[in-house]
């Protein structure tokens, strides 16, 4: 026998086997206790909307129904990790609240284990090497961007920045500009490990299409000369991914340096804030996309300035 008998005493309640080779005792113990804690948390925090049986029929009813966990049709990933993440951040624009300030990481993992069990036959989503899954810090995928819809063009050089709140930002980088904002899973790479080839497959649903997916450049000189946004770098060190570029005039002079970050706002209505930190060597003009708001006047004077373009999202809203 592999284990001394004494180990079985504390395990006696949880059907301790004398043949540990046949039954992975310690493992099922762990998930059993996680399940117990998970049930308590579920009944306290989740059942009023998702229903005591997980069928989505809780006592609180919303315009937008809570998800049934029985059929296992998760839109944001069905691994314990993915469910815990949805629990932490909520689903902005829907009644699903974030629990990150209320529950510990362990509690969120227990409740995720518990609700996953409502659909017992669920297969673990394949987080194989092809799918890039954003966990605790932002990720950047580089590659060819497929056309967002059939009327738009493919962008051979693109970058997608995925943030832990499950929003991702699609940029063309031949002349840096934001094309769309998506919500949900991040990116599938069909040609993982190889260079070039198949476009990235963006898995999130589009919630913002900037100027119908084909925006003009945002910046000109104050005389109206278009400035080329030349990619410098991306940075994933902070909570939200950052993209930096130079604004270059036709004669090659660098007119300004820009660091851009996109983030969601919290509140009753989720908005996307596109935040620019600009170091301007000459004054420049900003031409915001349609259907957006800008935080200050479009003329950016020489010096360091920040401003914000706000995008309304659609698709995530309750009406
Ligand atoms: C105030 C109501 C409410 C409460 C409380 C609530 N939820 Fe939700 N939840 C919702 C709604 C509504 C949705 C569906 C949102 C949508 O339309 O996509 C949802 C969706 C989800 C999803 C997304 C499933 C998917 O599609 O990937 C998960 C996971 C989830 N809830 C877990 C929880 C957990 C865990 C708790 C408790 C800790 C909880 N919810 C508490 C309303 C609620």
py3Dmol code that shows the C-alpha trace and the ligand (Angstrom):
import py3Dmol

protein = """\
ATOM      1  CA  UNK A   1       0.000   0.000   0.000  1.00  0.00           C
ATOM      2  CA  UNK A   2       1.266   3.432  -0.882  1.00  0.00           C
ATOM      3  CA  UNK A   3      -0.038   5.539   2.016  1.00  0.00           C
ATOM      4  CA  UNK A   4       0.280   4.828   5.738  1.00  0.00           C
ATOM      5  CA  UNK A   5      -3.098   4.063   7.267  1.00  0.00           C
ATOM      6  CA  UNK A   6      -2.960   7.076   9.587  1.00  0.00           C
ATOM      7  CA  UNK A   7      -3.549   9.381   6.612  1.00  0.00           C
ATOM      8  CA  UNK A   8      -6.965   7.831   6.200  1.00  0.00           C
ATOM      9  CA  UNK A   9      -8.249   8.927   9.576  1.00  0.00           C
ATOM     10  CA  UNK A  10      -8.851  12.584   8.787  1.00  0.00           C
ATOM     11  CA  UNK A  11     -10.114  11.495   5.398  1.00  0.00           C
ATOM     12  CA  UNK A  12     -12.557   8.991   6.843  1.00  0.00           C
ATOM     13  CA  UNK A  13     -15.582  11.186   6.208  1.00  0.00           C
ATOM     14  CA  UNK A  14     -14.780  11.576   2.577  1.00  0.00           C
ATOM     15  CA  UNK A  15     -14.890   7.946   1.598  1.00  0.00           C
ATOM     16  CA  UNK A  16     -11.304   7.132   2.267  1.00  0.00           C
ATOM     17  CA  UNK A  17     -10.141   4.308   0.098  1.00  0.00           C
ATOM     18  CA  UNK A  18      -7.616   1.730   1.053  1.00  0.00           C
ATOM     19  CA  UNK A  19      -6.608   1.648  -2.586  1.00  0.00           C
ATOM     20  CA  UNK A  20      -5.513   5.150  -3.369  1.00  0.00           C
ATOM     21  CA  UNK A  21      -4.368   4.050  -6.823  1.00  0.00           C
ATOM     22  CA  UNK A  22      -7.976   3.488  -7.852  1.00  0.00           C
ATOM     23  CA  UNK A  23      -9.474   6.573  -6.254  1.00  0.00           C
ATOM     24  CA  UNK A  24      -7.628   9.886  -6.290  1.00  0.00           C
ATOM     25  CA  UNK A  25      -8.752  10.598  -2.735  1.00  0.00           C
ATOM     26  CA  UNK A  26      -6.979  13.847  -2.012  1.00  0.00           C
ATOM     27  CA  UNK A  27      -7.992  15.357  -5.324  1.00  0.00           C
ATOM     28  CA  UNK A  28     -11.699  14.655  -4.959  1.00  0.00           C
ATOM     29  CA  UNK A  29     -11.503  15.900  -1.366  1.00  0.00           C
ATOM     30  CA  UNK A  30     -10.196  19.228  -2.536  1.00  0.00           C
ATOM     31  CA  UNK A  31     -12.850  19.758  -5.134  1.00  0.00           C
ATOM     32  CA  UNK A  32     -15.503  18.524  -2.708  1.00  0.00           C
ATOM     33  CA  UNK A  33     -14.604  21.183  -0.158  1.00  0.00           C
ATOM     34  CA  UNK A  34     -14.329  23.794  -2.903  1.00  0.00           C
ATOM     35  CA  UNK A  35     -17.813  22.754  -3.972  1.00  0.00           C
ATOM     36  CA  UNK A  36     -19.186  23.188  -0.464  1.00  0.00           C
ATOM     37  CA  UNK A  37     -17.790  26.696  -0.034  1.00  0.00           C
ATOM     38  CA  UNK A  38     -18.920  27.392  -3.557  1.00  0.00           C
ATOM     39  CA  UNK A  39     -22.512  26.412  -2.834  1.00  0.00           C
ATOM     40  CA  UNK A  40     -22.706  28.771   0.132  1.00  0.00           C
ATOM     41  CA  UNK A  41     -21.301  31.654  -1.857  1.00  0.00           C
ATOM     42  CA  UNK A  42     -23.612  30.834  -4.723  1.00  0.00           C
ATOM     43  CA  UNK A  43     -26.726  30.867  -2.545  1.00  0.00           C
ATOM     44  CA  UNK A  44     -25.666  34.147  -0.930  1.00  0.00           C
ATOM     45  CA  UNK A  45     -24.515  36.123  -3.920  1.00  0.00           C
ATOM     46  CA  UNK A  46     -25.693  34.552  -7.157  1.00  0.00           C
ATOM     47  CA  UNK A  47     -28.908  32.569  -6.700  1.00  0.00           C
ATOM     48  CA  UNK A  48     -31.198  35.600  -6.552  1.00  0.00           C
ATOM     49  CA  UNK A  49     -30.472  36.148 -10.248  1.00  0.00           C
ATOM     50  CA  UNK A  50     -29.222  32.815 -11.554  1.00  0.00           C
ATOM     51  CA  UNK A  51     -31.717  30.678  -9.624  1.00  0.00           C
ATOM     52  CA  UNK A  52     -31.054  28.194  -6.829  1.00  0.00           C
ATOM     53  CA  UNK A  53     -30.843  25.398  -9.388  1.00  0.00           C
ATOM     54  CA  UNK A  54     -28.711  27.395 -11.800  1.00  0.00           C
ATOM     55  CA  UNK A  55     -31.492  27.601 -14.368  1.00  0.00           C
ATOM     56  CA  UNK A  56     -31.317  31.391 -14.663  1.00  0.00           C
ATOM     57  CA  UNK A  57     -34.703  31.861 -12.992  1.00  0.00           C
ATOM     58  CA  UNK A  58     -33.851  33.727  -9.842  1.00  0.00           C
ATOM     59  CA  UNK A  59     -36.204  35.900  -7.842  1.00  0.00           C
ATOM     60  CA  UNK A  60     -34.648  39.028  -9.315  1.00  0.00           C
ATOM     61  CA  UNK A  61     -35.725  39.489 -12.911  1.00  0.00           C
ATOM     62  CA  UNK A  62     -34.008  41.784 -15.348  1.00  0.00           C
ATOM     63  CA  UNK A  63     -34.765  42.908 -18.881  1.00  0.00           C
ATOM     64  CA  UNK A  64     -31.746  40.923 -19.707  1.00  0.00           C
ATOM     65  CA  UNK A  65     -32.106  37.455 -18.205  1.00  0.00           C
ATOM     66  CA  UNK A  66     -29.337  35.985 -16.074  1.00  0.00           C
ATOM     67  CA  UNK A  67     -27.545  33.073 -17.636  1.00  0.00           C
ATOM     68  CA  UNK A  68     -28.708  29.506 -17.079  1.00  0.00           C
ATOM     69  CA  UNK A  69     -25.723  27.430 -16.059  1.00  0.00           C
ATOM     70  CA  UNK A  70     -27.462  24.142 -16.784  1.00  0.00           C
ATOM     71  CA  UNK A  71     -26.995  24.125 -20.540  1.00  0.00           C
ATOM     72  CA  UNK A  72     -23.394  25.240 -20.113  1.00  0.00           C
ATOM     73  CA  UNK A  73     -23.549  27.745 -22.979  1.00  0.00           C
ATOM     74  CA  UNK A  74     -20.990  30.172 -21.634  1.00  0.00           C
ATOM     75  CA  UNK A  75     -20.070  33.064 -23.923  1.00  0.00           C
ATOM     76  CA  UNK A  76     -16.956  34.002 -22.013  1.00  0.00           C
ATOM     77  CA  UNK A  77     -15.286  30.657 -21.599  1.00  0.00           C
ATOM     78  CA  UNK A  78     -16.296  27.657 -19.522  1.00  0.00           C
ATOM     79  CA  UNK A  79     -13.118  26.862 -17.651  1.00  0.00           C
ATOM     80  CA  UNK A  80     -13.108  27.481 -13.922  1.00  0.00           C
ATOM     81  CA  UNK A  81     -10.594  30.202 -14.612  1.00  0.00           C
ATOM     82  CA  UNK A  82     -12.772  31.916 -17.212  1.00  0.00           C
ATOM     83  CA  UNK A  83     -15.886  31.714 -15.039  1.00  0.00           C
ATOM     84  CA  UNK A  84     -13.977  33.078 -12.049  1.00  0.00           C
ATOM     85  CA  UNK A  85     -12.869  35.952 -14.231  1.00  0.00           C
ATOM     86  CA  UNK A  86     -16.410  36.736 -15.387  1.00  0.00           C
ATOM     87  CA  UNK A  87     -17.389  36.652 -11.719  1.00  0.00           C
ATOM     88  CA  UNK A  88     -14.590  39.047 -10.800  1.00  0.00           C
ATOM     89  CA  UNK A  89     -15.226  41.637 -13.482  1.00  0.00           C
ATOM     90  CA  UNK A  90     -18.918  41.188 -14.171  1.00  0.00           C
ATOM     91  CA  UNK A  91     -20.288  41.872 -17.632  1.00  0.00           C
ATOM     92  CA  UNK A  92     -20.292  45.635 -18.177  1.00  0.00           C
ATOM     93  CA  UNK A  93     -23.496  46.882 -19.703  1.00  0.00           C
ATOM     94  CA  UNK A  94     -25.556  44.015 -18.218  1.00  0.00           C
ATOM     95  CA  UNK A  95     -26.934  43.409 -14.711  1.00  0.00           C
ATOM     96  CA  UNK A  96     -24.097  40.951 -14.022  1.00  0.00           C
ATOM     97  CA  UNK A  97     -22.112  42.773 -11.317  1.00  0.00           C
ATOM     98  CA  UNK A  98     -18.382  42.534 -10.607  1.00  0.00           C
ATOM     99  CA  UNK A  99     -17.501  40.669  -7.389  1.00  0.00           C
ATOM    100  CA  UNK A 100     -13.829  41.513  -7.269  1.00  0.00           C
ATOM    101  CA  UNK A 101     -14.288  43.746  -4.208  1.00  0.00           C
ATOM    102  CA  UNK A 102     -16.649  41.355  -2.417  1.00  0.00           C
ATOM    103  CA  UNK A 103     -15.126  37.905  -2.810  1.00  0.00           C
ATOM    104  CA  UNK A 104     -11.581  36.641  -2.487  1.00  0.00           C
ATOM    105  CA  UNK A 105      -9.887  34.968  -5.444  1.00  0.00           C
ATOM    106  CA  UNK A 106     -10.368  31.622  -3.680  1.00  0.00           C
ATOM    107  CA  UNK A 107     -14.064  32.215  -3.151  1.00  0.00           C
ATOM    108  CA  UNK A 108     -14.512  33.138  -6.802  1.00  0.00           C
ATOM    109  CA  UNK A 109     -12.735  29.967  -7.797  1.00  0.00           C
ATOM    110  CA  UNK A 110     -14.975  27.898  -5.482  1.00  0.00           C
ATOM    111  CA  UNK A 111     -18.159  29.433  -6.813  1.00  0.00           C
ATOM    112  CA  UNK A 112     -16.905  28.966 -10.371  1.00  0.00           C
ATOM    113  CA  UNK A 113     -16.229  25.286  -9.631  1.00  0.00           C
ATOM    114  CA  UNK A 114     -19.716  25.043  -8.173  1.00  0.00           C
ATOM    115  CA  UNK A 115     -21.606  26.615 -11.068  1.00  0.00           C
ATOM    116  CA  UNK A 116     -19.583  24.704 -13.611  1.00  0.00           C
ATOM    117  CA  UNK A 117     -20.989  21.597 -11.988  1.00  0.00           C
ATOM    118  CA  UNK A 118     -24.539  22.583 -12.979  1.00  0.00           C
ATOM    119  CA  UNK A 119     -23.586  21.312 -16.432  1.00  0.00           C
ATOM    120  CA  UNK A 120     -21.801  18.145 -15.407  1.00  0.00           C
ATOM    121  CA  UNK A 121     -21.018  16.901 -18.866  1.00  0.00           C
ATOM    122  CA  UNK A 122     -19.341  20.109 -19.927  1.00  0.00           C
ATOM    123  CA  UNK A 123     -16.049  19.575 -21.648  1.00  0.00           C
ATOM    124  CA  UNK A 124     -13.227  21.815 -20.539  1.00  0.00           C
ATOM    125  CA  UNK A 125     -12.698  24.509 -23.161  1.00  0.00           C
ATOM    126  CA  UNK A 126      -9.499  23.854 -25.019  1.00  0.00           C
ATOM    127  CA  UNK A 127      -7.033  26.480 -23.953  1.00  0.00           C
ATOM    128  CA  UNK A 128      -4.531  24.955 -26.292  1.00  0.00           C
ATOM    129  CA  UNK A 129      -1.627  26.833 -27.699  1.00  0.00           C
ATOM    130  CA  UNK A 130      -3.782  28.373 -30.415  1.00  0.00           C
ATOM    131  CA  UNK A 131      -6.078  30.406 -28.232  1.00  0.00           C
ATOM    132  CA  UNK A 132      -4.549  33.358 -26.469  1.00  0.00           C
ATOM    133  CA  UNK A 133      -6.296  33.737 -23.145  1.00  0.00           C
ATOM    134  CA  UNK A 134      -5.930  36.983 -21.238  1.00  0.00           C
ATOM    135  CA  UNK A 135      -5.568  36.337 -17.526  1.00  0.00           C
ATOM    136  CA  UNK A 136      -4.223  38.854 -15.032  1.00  0.00           C
ATOM    137  CA  UNK A 137      -2.387  41.258 -17.276  1.00  0.00           C
ATOM    138  CA  UNK A 138      -2.994  42.585 -20.782  1.00  0.00           C
ATOM    139  CA  UNK A 139      -1.896  40.656 -23.859  1.00  0.00           C
ATOM    140  CA  UNK A 140      -0.974  41.830 -27.325  1.00  0.00           C
ATOM    141  CA  UNK A 141      -1.540  39.787 -30.482  1.00  0.00           C
ATOM    142  CA  UNK A 142       0.179  40.878 -33.666  1.00  0.00           C
ATOM    143  CA  UNK A 143      -0.696  39.796 -37.147  1.00  0.00           C
ATOM    144  CA  UNK A 144      -3.044  40.134 -40.052  1.00  0.00           C
ATOM    145  CA  UNK A 145      -6.475  41.449 -39.107  1.00  0.00           C
ATOM    146  CA  UNK A 146      -9.422  39.987 -40.984  1.00  0.00           C
ATOM    147  CA  UNK A 147     -11.972  42.417 -42.410  1.00  0.00           C
ATOM    148  CA  UNK A 148     -14.479  43.297 -39.698  1.00  0.00           C
ATOM    149  CA  UNK A 149     -17.296  42.865 -42.184  1.00  0.00           C
ATOM    150  CA  UNK A 150     -17.447  42.026 -45.901  1.00  0.00           C
ATOM    151  CA  UNK A 151     -17.449  45.675 -46.993  1.00  0.00           C
ATOM    152  CA  UNK A 152     -14.203  46.457 -45.180  1.00  0.00           C
ATOM    153  CA  UNK A 153     -10.628  45.572 -45.946  1.00  0.00           C
ATOM    154  CA  UNK A 154      -8.183  43.205 -44.331  1.00  0.00           C
ATOM    155  CA  UNK A 155      -5.243  44.863 -42.582  1.00  0.00           C
ATOM    156  CA  UNK A 156      -1.959  43.032 -43.111  1.00  0.00           C
ATOM    157  CA  UNK A 157      -0.408  44.718 -40.097  1.00  0.00           C
ATOM    158  CA  UNK A 158      -2.487  44.774 -36.988  1.00  0.00           C
ATOM    159  CA  UNK A 159      -2.338  44.616 -33.255  1.00  0.00           C
ATOM    160  CA  UNK A 160      -5.021  43.519 -30.846  1.00  0.00           C
ATOM    161  CA  UNK A 161      -4.689  44.513 -27.213  1.00  0.00           C
ATOM    162  CA  UNK A 162      -6.655  42.378 -24.752  1.00  0.00           C
ATOM    163  CA  UNK A 163      -7.256  43.620 -21.223  1.00  0.00           C
ATOM    164  CA  UNK A 164      -8.181  41.511 -18.171  1.00  0.00           C
ATOM    165  CA  UNK A 165     -11.695  42.992 -18.157  1.00  0.00           C
ATOM    166  CA  UNK A 166     -12.247  41.053 -21.415  1.00  0.00           C
ATOM    167  CA  UNK A 167     -12.426  44.070 -23.648  1.00  0.00           C
ATOM    168  CA  UNK A 168     -10.018  44.067 -26.584  1.00  0.00           C
ATOM    169  CA  UNK A 169      -8.928  46.753 -28.986  1.00  0.00           C
ATOM    170  CA  UNK A 170      -8.200  46.192 -32.636  1.00  0.00           C
ATOM    171  CA  UNK A 171      -5.644  48.547 -34.217  1.00  0.00           C
ATOM    172  CA  UNK A 172      -4.199  48.788 -37.660  1.00  0.00           C
ATOM    173  CA  UNK A 173      -0.549  49.715 -37.205  1.00  0.00           C
ATOM    174  CA  UNK A 174       0.678  50.640 -40.697  1.00  0.00           C
ATOM    175  CA  UNK A 175      -0.758  54.010 -39.618  1.00  0.00           C
ATOM    176  CA  UNK A 176      -1.849  53.466 -36.016  1.00  0.00           C
ATOM    177  CA  UNK A 177      -5.554  53.833 -35.409  1.00  0.00           C
ATOM    178  CA  UNK A 178      -8.246  52.094 -33.415  1.00  0.00           C
ATOM    179  CA  UNK A 179     -10.711  50.188 -35.619  1.00  0.00           C
ATOM    180  CA  UNK A 180     -12.985  48.431 -33.179  1.00  0.00           C
ATOM    181  CA  UNK A 181     -13.573  47.406 -29.608  1.00  0.00           C
ATOM    182  CA  UNK A 182     -14.635  43.875 -28.758  1.00  0.00           C
ATOM    183  CA  UNK A 183     -15.899  42.119 -25.675  1.00  0.00           C
ATOM    184  CA  UNK A 184     -15.470  38.475 -24.791  1.00  0.00           C
ATOM    185  CA  UNK A 185     -12.735  35.979 -25.528  1.00  0.00           C
ATOM    186  CA  UNK A 186      -9.524  37.248 -27.063  1.00  0.00           C
ATOM    187  CA  UNK A 187      -7.739  35.817 -30.093  1.00  0.00           C
ATOM    188  CA  UNK A 188      -7.216  32.521 -31.859  1.00  0.00           C
ATOM    189  CA  UNK A 189      -4.025  32.140 -33.815  1.00  0.00           C
ATOM    190  CA  UNK A 190      -4.414  29.694 -36.653  1.00  0.00           C
ATOM    191  CA  UNK A 191      -0.694  29.816 -37.422  1.00  0.00           C
ATOM    192  CA  UNK A 192       0.681  29.893 -33.920  1.00  0.00           C
ATOM    193  CA  UNK A 193       4.455  29.660 -33.950  1.00  0.00           C
ATOM    194  CA  UNK A 194       4.750  30.382 -37.623  1.00  0.00           C
ATOM    195  CA  UNK A 195       5.288  33.765 -39.153  1.00  0.00           C
ATOM    196  CA  UNK A 196       2.654  35.439 -41.286  1.00  0.00           C
ATOM    197  CA  UNK A 197       0.069  33.326 -43.028  1.00  0.00           C
ATOM    198  CA  UNK A 198      -3.466  33.098 -41.720  1.00  0.00           C
ATOM    199  CA  UNK A 199      -5.162  36.133 -40.174  1.00  0.00           C
ATOM    200  CA  UNK A 200      -5.822  36.282 -36.465  1.00  0.00           C
ATOM    201  CA  UNK A 201      -9.289  35.180 -35.503  1.00  0.00           C
ATOM    202  CA  UNK A 202     -10.775  37.732 -33.125  1.00  0.00           C
ATOM    203  CA  UNK A 203     -13.164  35.969 -30.789  1.00  0.00           C
ATOM    204  CA  UNK A 204     -14.920  38.859 -29.025  1.00  0.00           C
ATOM    205  CA  UNK A 205     -18.120  40.448 -30.282  1.00  0.00           C
ATOM    206  CA  UNK A 206     -17.787  43.981 -31.668  1.00  0.00           C
ATOM    207  CA  UNK A 207     -19.183  46.617 -29.275  1.00  0.00           C
ATOM    208  CA  UNK A 208     -17.689  49.697 -30.941  1.00  0.00           C
ATOM    209  CA  UNK A 209     -17.004  50.097 -34.639  1.00  0.00           C
ATOM    210  CA  UNK A 210     -14.975  53.294 -34.984  1.00  0.00           C
ATOM    211  CA  UNK A 211     -16.299  55.286 -37.963  1.00  0.00           C
ATOM    212  CA  UNK A 212     -17.833  52.101 -39.377  1.00  0.00           C
ATOM    213  CA  UNK A 213     -14.538  50.291 -39.088  1.00  0.00           C
ATOM    214  CA  UNK A 214     -12.662  52.506 -41.548  1.00  0.00           C
ATOM    215  CA  UNK A 215     -11.662  55.639 -39.640  1.00  0.00           C
ATOM    216  CA  UNK A 216      -9.454  58.432 -40.930  1.00  0.00           C
ATOM    217  CA  UNK A 217      -6.311  59.337 -39.025  1.00  0.00           C
ATOM    218  CA  UNK A 218      -7.035  61.314 -35.868  1.00  0.00           C
ATOM    219  CA  UNK A 219      -4.293  63.902 -36.121  1.00  0.00           C
ATOM    220  CA  UNK A 220      -3.255  66.711 -38.454  1.00  0.00           C
ATOM    221  CA  UNK A 221      -0.981  69.706 -38.088  1.00  0.00           C
ATOM    222  CA  UNK A 222      -2.899  72.861 -37.290  1.00  0.00           C
ATOM    223  CA  UNK A 223      -2.780  73.651 -41.016  1.00  0.00           C
ATOM    224  CA  UNK A 224      -4.549  70.410 -41.821  1.00  0.00           C
ATOM    225  CA  UNK A 225      -1.622  68.282 -43.026  1.00  0.00           C
ATOM    226  CA  UNK A 226      -2.345  64.638 -42.208  1.00  0.00           C
ATOM    227  CA  UNK A 227       0.146  63.122 -39.788  1.00  0.00           C
ATOM    228  CA  UNK A 228       1.352  59.559 -40.091  1.00  0.00           C
ATOM    229  CA  UNK A 229       1.058  57.600 -36.832  1.00  0.00           C
ATOM    230  CA  UNK A 230       4.195  55.478 -36.735  1.00  0.00           C
ATOM    231  CA  UNK A 231       4.115  52.618 -34.223  1.00  0.00           C
ATOM    232  CA  UNK A 232       6.829  52.685 -31.575  1.00  0.00           C
ATOM    233  CA  UNK A 233       5.859  50.106 -28.993  1.00  0.00           C
ATOM    234  CA  UNK A 234       3.209  48.422 -26.921  1.00  0.00           C
ATOM    235  CA  UNK A 235       3.332  47.991 -23.169  1.00  0.00           C
ATOM    236  CA  UNK A 236       1.445  45.436 -21.099  1.00  0.00           C
ATOM    237  CA  UNK A 237       2.934  46.267 -17.720  1.00  0.00           C
ATOM    238  CA  UNK A 238      -0.091  48.068 -16.321  1.00  0.00           C
ATOM    239  CA  UNK A 239      -3.778  47.198 -15.919  1.00  0.00           C
ATOM    240  CA  UNK A 240      -4.579  48.269 -19.476  1.00  0.00           C
ATOM    241  CA  UNK A 241      -2.431  47.700 -22.532  1.00  0.00           C
ATOM    242  CA  UNK A 242      -0.728  50.775 -23.966  1.00  0.00           C
ATOM    243  CA  UNK A 243       0.302  51.627 -27.496  1.00  0.00           C
ATOM    244  CA  UNK A 244       2.847  54.329 -28.334  1.00  0.00           C
ATOM    245  CA  UNK A 245       3.520  56.037 -31.618  1.00  0.00           C
ATOM    246  CA  UNK A 246       5.060  59.122 -33.196  1.00  0.00           C
ATOM    247  CA  UNK A 247       3.101  61.551 -35.324  1.00  0.00           C
ATOM    248  CA  UNK A 248       5.276  62.205 -38.342  1.00  0.00           C
ATOM    249  CA  UNK A 249       4.842  64.927 -40.967  1.00  0.00           C
ATOM    250  CA  UNK A 250       5.416  64.350 -44.668  1.00  0.00           C
ATOM    251  CA  UNK A 251       8.959  65.780 -44.452  1.00  0.00           C
ATOM    252  CA  UNK A 252       9.770  63.251 -41.747  1.00  0.00           C
ATOM    253  CA  UNK A 253       9.800  65.527 -38.725  1.00  0.00           C
ATOM    254  CA  UNK A 254       8.290  64.148 -35.537  1.00  0.00           C
ATOM    255  CA  UNK A 255       5.500  66.494 -34.584  1.00  0.00           C
ATOM    256  CA  UNK A 256       4.338  64.682 -31.449  1.00  0.00           C
ATOM    257  CA  UNK A 257       4.658  61.499 -29.407  1.00  0.00           C
ATOM    258  CA  UNK A 258       1.498  59.769 -28.303  1.00  0.00           C
ATOM    259  CA  UNK A 259       0.800  57.105 -25.708  1.00  0.00           C
ATOM    260  CA  UNK A 260      -2.702  55.691 -25.971  1.00  0.00           C
ATOM    261  CA  UNK A 261      -4.646  53.481 -23.554  1.00  0.00           C
ATOM    262  CA  UNK A 262      -8.226  52.283 -23.863  1.00  0.00           C
ATOM    263  CA  UNK A 263     -10.249  51.405 -20.803  1.00  0.00           C
ATOM    264  CA  UNK A 264     -13.836  50.897 -19.762  1.00  0.00           C
ATOM    265  CA  UNK A 265     -15.632  53.188 -17.385  1.00  0.00           C
ATOM    266  CA  UNK A 266     -17.699  51.786 -14.568  1.00  0.00           C
ATOM    267  CA  UNK A 267     -21.162  52.999 -13.783  1.00  0.00           C
ATOM    268  CA  UNK A 268     -24.659  52.316 -14.956  1.00  0.00           C
ATOM    269  CA  UNK A 269     -23.619  52.637 -18.575  1.00  0.00           C
ATOM    270  CA  UNK A 270     -20.297  51.272 -19.803  1.00  0.00           C
ATOM    271  CA  UNK A 271     -18.307  53.569 -22.044  1.00  0.00           C
ATOM    272  CA  UNK A 272     -14.935  53.150 -23.655  1.00  0.00           C
ATOM    273  CA  UNK A 273     -12.416  55.851 -22.911  1.00  0.00           C
ATOM    274  CA  UNK A 274      -9.590  56.214 -25.373  1.00  0.00           C
ATOM    275  CA  UNK A 275      -6.999  58.120 -23.375  1.00  0.00           C
ATOM    276  CA  UNK A 276      -4.155  59.969 -25.109  1.00  0.00           C
ATOM    277  CA  UNK A 277      -1.031  61.331 -23.449  1.00  0.00           C
ATOM    278  CA  UNK A 278       0.507  63.634 -26.007  1.00  0.00           C
ATOM    279  CA  UNK A 279       3.873  65.290 -26.021  1.00  0.00           C
ATOM    280  CA  UNK A 280       3.513  67.869 -28.776  1.00  0.00           C
ATOM    281  CA  UNK A 281       6.518  69.583 -30.326  1.00  0.00           C
ATOM    282  CA  UNK A 282       4.153  71.632 -32.477  1.00  0.00           C
ATOM    283  CA  UNK A 283       0.491  72.260 -31.969  1.00  0.00           C
ATOM    284  CA  UNK A 284      -1.726  69.651 -33.596  1.00  0.00           C
ATOM    285  CA  UNK A 285      -5.402  69.179 -34.301  1.00  0.00           C
ATOM    286  CA  UNK A 286      -7.472  66.202 -33.274  1.00  0.00           C
ATOM    287  CA  UNK A 287     -10.296  65.003 -35.515  1.00  0.00           C
ATOM    288  CA  UNK A 288     -12.428  62.730 -33.354  1.00  0.00           C
ATOM    289  CA  UNK A 289     -14.438  59.951 -35.037  1.00  0.00           C
ATOM    290  CA  UNK A 290     -18.171  60.421 -35.413  1.00  0.00           C
ATOM    291  CA  UNK A 291     -20.402  59.476 -32.475  1.00  0.00           C
ATOM    292  CA  UNK A 292     -17.703  60.203 -29.915  1.00  0.00           C
ATOM    293  CA  UNK A 293     -17.123  62.900 -27.319  1.00  0.00           C
ATOM    294  CA  UNK A 294     -13.802  64.630 -26.732  1.00  0.00           C
ATOM    295  CA  UNK A 295     -12.712  65.842 -23.331  1.00  0.00           C
ATOM    296  CA  UNK A 296     -11.280  69.199 -24.479  1.00  0.00           C
ATOM    297  CA  UNK A 297     -10.796  71.465 -27.453  1.00  0.00           C
ATOM    298  CA  UNK A 298      -9.454  69.752 -30.575  1.00  0.00           C
ATOM    299  CA  UNK A 299      -6.351  71.954 -30.718  1.00  0.00           C
ATOM    300  CA  UNK A 300      -3.476  70.441 -28.748  1.00  0.00           C
ATOM    301  CA  UNK A 301      -0.887  73.104 -27.961  1.00  0.00           C
ATOM    302  CA  UNK A 302       2.859  72.485 -27.644  1.00  0.00           C
ATOM    303  CA  UNK A 303       3.733  70.617 -24.457  1.00  0.00           C
ATOM    304  CA  UNK A 304       2.351  67.614 -22.563  1.00  0.00           C
ATOM    305  CA  UNK A 305      -1.401  67.142 -22.657  1.00  0.00           C
ATOM    306  CA  UNK A 306      -3.932  64.420 -22.007  1.00  0.00           C
ATOM    307  CA  UNK A 307      -7.291  64.073 -23.572  1.00  0.00           C
ATOM    308  CA  UNK A 308      -9.985  61.470 -23.849  1.00  0.00           C
ATOM    309  CA  UNK A 309     -12.240  60.362 -26.667  1.00  0.00           C
ATOM    310  CA  UNK A 310     -15.303  58.576 -25.313  1.00  0.00           C
ATOM    311  CA  UNK A 311     -17.093  55.886 -27.313  1.00  0.00           C
ATOM    312  CA  UNK A 312     -20.533  54.544 -26.466  1.00  0.00           C
ATOM    313  CA  UNK A 313     -20.761  50.769 -26.711  1.00  0.00           C
ATOM    314  CA  UNK A 314     -23.639  48.878 -28.211  1.00  0.00           C
ATOM    315  CA  UNK A 315     -24.674  45.270 -27.908  1.00  0.00           C
ATOM    316  CA  UNK A 316     -23.845  45.065 -24.217  1.00  0.00           C
ATOM    317  CA  UNK A 317     -26.687  47.302 -23.164  1.00  0.00           C
ATOM    318  CA  UNK A 318     -29.875  46.086 -21.552  1.00  0.00           C
ATOM    319  CA  UNK A 319     -32.310  47.599 -24.050  1.00  0.00           C
TER     320      UNK A 319
END
"""
ligand_1 = """\
43
LIG
C -28.097 41.119 -10.213
C -28.194 39.871 -10.902
C -26.994 38.954 -10.935
C -26.255 38.493 -9.879
C -26.408 38.823 -8.408
C -25.268 37.589 -10.442
N -25.394 37.532 -11.794
Fe -24.227 36.479 -13.066
N -25.254 37.203 -14.659
C -26.366 38.035 -14.573
C -26.853 38.317 -15.914
C -28.036 39.186 -16.261
C -25.998 37.623 -16.795
C -26.094 37.583 -18.307
C -25.417 38.794 -18.888
C -25.483 38.797 -20.385
O -26.502 39.218 -20.899
O -24.515 38.381 -21.022
C -25.019 36.952 -15.968
C -23.993 36.183 -16.488
C -23.092 35.479 -15.708
C -22.013 34.688 -16.238
C -21.647 34.618 -17.681
C -21.819 33.301 -18.339
C -21.245 33.402 -19.730
O -22.008 33.589 -20.642
O -20.014 33.267 -19.884
C -21.370 34.117 -15.171
C -20.181 33.162 -15.207
C -22.029 34.587 -13.991
N -23.069 35.405 -14.331
C -21.661 34.212 -12.706
C -22.218 34.769 -11.564
C -21.768 34.430 -10.226
C -20.685 33.428 -9.899
C -22.505 35.185 -9.382
C -22.415 35.253 -7.873
C -21.106 35.348 -7.265
C -23.425 35.994 -10.188
N -23.211 35.687 -11.504
C -24.340 36.886 -9.687
C -26.930 38.538 -13.426
C -26.447 38.333 -12.146
"""
view = py3Dmol.view(width=600, height=400)
view.addModel(protein, "pdb")
view.setStyle({"model": 0}, {"cartoon": {"style": "trace"}})
view.addModel(ligand_1, "xyz")
view.setStyle({"model": 1}, {"stick": {}})
view.zoomTo()
view.show()
